[in-house]
Amino acid sequence: MSNIFPPPLVRRLKEEYDFEESLYFDTDSTNDQAKKALIIVDMQNDFLPRGSLAVAGGDEVLPVVNKIQSEFNLIVATQDWHPVDHASFASNHAGKNAMDIIDLDGLQQILWPDHCVQGSKGAEFSVDLETHRIELIVRKGTNKRIDSYSAFFDNGHKKSTGLAGYLIERGVQQVTVCGLAADFCVYYTAMDALELGFQAEILLDGTRAIDPDGFEKKIQLFKKKGGKLISKKERSPNGENGDLY
Ligand SMILES: [Zn+2]
């Protein structure tokens, strides 16, 4: 028997919630606990071509994101899900334009075009995303005063989405993150996962960046923190396993 809780997370949660640390799952048993989960970030119409905040090449990741799902027995997805008066929208600040940077309650905030408004077509998943194996959908960015790039916390780390607790209860120790956009929601999700004590990897061919140069720099930080980058390729014609890690 061994404790499957990621230790740094346990320490942090213990301080915050003062709970007893105890054995939860028997990792030696043959139960179908997930161990590793796929987190599909924001594969929503507004981040895809013709969307209001389209990420170049965003649609190219769809086949990769669909295909890799077969390697996981737990799949989670996120949706950016903003009220129409969200403070990250340039349209809600007189005289400001998209990509301007403001101070929002002490946090640096990039202003975006209106996107992923709750209940809108733009906030829906792409019809080309395979969704029927997704067990949990985490909606983020719902508080109009703070943005939320990560699937785990808002940008000020003030409120948890509950995702970490869910993954722990499902026995997850490792997450693979894909989706859009690489340099924002994918990156911050993967970084928070590391900080919480999960092993984390980013599926490079399952993501695209808004600013590829900025992503390059962020990736260095991610690797320095112990994050892993993976990419996939098709099996070669002679049937050898062509996965690249
Ligand atoms: Zn957003």
Residues whose N, C-alpha, C, O or C-beta is under 5 A from the ligand:
A	BS01	ZN	D80 G141
